Amino acid sequence: MGECTLPAPARLEYEPRALPPKFPHEISVVIPCLDESATIGELVERLASSLHSITAGFEIIVVDDGSRDATPRILSSMAADRPWLKVIRFRRSFGQTAALMAGFRAARGSILVAIDADLQNDPADIDNLLAKLGEGYDVVSGWRVQRNDQSIRRVLLSRVANRLISFATGVRLHDFGCTLKAYRREILEGVNLYGEMHRFIPAYASYNGARIAELPVRHRPRRAGSSHYGLNRVAKVILDLLVVVFLHRYAQKPIYVFGACGFASLLVSGLAAGAMVYFKFWGGKSFIETPLPWVWSTMFFIGVLCFLLGLIAEVVMRIYHEGRDHGTYRIATTFNFDAPKEKLRLQSKN
């Protein structure tokens, strides 16, 4: 999908109200949508009703992930007389992660909220998420304490996956799969998601220094349509988790992981060589009578290749970071710095 560079926040359209808002920031609500014609209209109206009472300005961005039902027609009709409703339609289905990223890129609010289109999330819970966000948190994640999914197997697998993700990433959440989340815009700067990694947004935010809170939210039974999730997602979650953990721990120094594999391979190669010599002179077996020469040579070349791959990965990562013209750090705020007359390039030396 390329890199996600979020544009600067801008004032959003909203209908004037006599009462002051509870939440003074502009909010962008992003809804990934696929074949949800039975619920999308009601969801948009309920969201608008809730947001009008709590925020100074808002926009609702629906990303149609290549729907084949009446969803595009419904959205087109609704957007005609609702300037705060923005619609993005994909040419085909690219998945929920791509839909969320497209919505975040297009969003102009300083607060970003994601919610599913099937009405299983309650739009009224957004008020509570924003209130928690106002306590100083950067991310507030919904927690479906009482899930109303029809498949018990899906609920059990979800619990196992949540515990695995919490253990591997160090981010202690009960429900990574809940789409209903609120984010401060700046915490998602530089976050790029691929494949099906939307469930790991809290982990990426945590790696950027975000303060994360979790809040119980309501979860309604699905009223129409069918879930787009299956058991094949379990393997994808595990593979994606490996990528997330690897990038977090070794993206800046990939030689560490490749070098460790190289040392382990050379150690096995050395042990095989020692055993080979032992059997030759004291065990009464020639080199060709055991598989040890094959083990020695294979592990030796694997070790060498690991070191070379690590060096190549180091060069690639340095080109990546230097090409983006910023260091391998994130600045929260600064004080008493005058605007420079010319742009200076700062580099982080590892």
Secondary structure, 3 states (H helix, E strand, C coil): CCCCCCCCCCCCCCCCCCCCCCEEEEEEEEEEECCCCCCHHHHHHHHHHHHHCCEEEEEEEEEECCCCCCHHHHHHHHHCCCCCEEEEECCCCCCHHHHHHHHHHHCCCCEEEECCCCCCECHHHHHHHHHHHCCCCCEEEEEECCCCCCCHHHHHHHHHHHHHHHHHHCCCCCCCCCCCEEEEHHHHCCCCCCCCHHHHHHHHHHHCCCCEEEEEECECCCCCCCCCCCCHHHHHHHHHHHHHHHHHHHCCCCHHHHHHHHHHHHHHHHHHHHHHHHHHHCCCCCHHHCCHHHHHHHHHHHHHHHHHHHHHHHHHHHHHHHHCCCCCCCCCCCCCCCCCCCCCCCCCCC
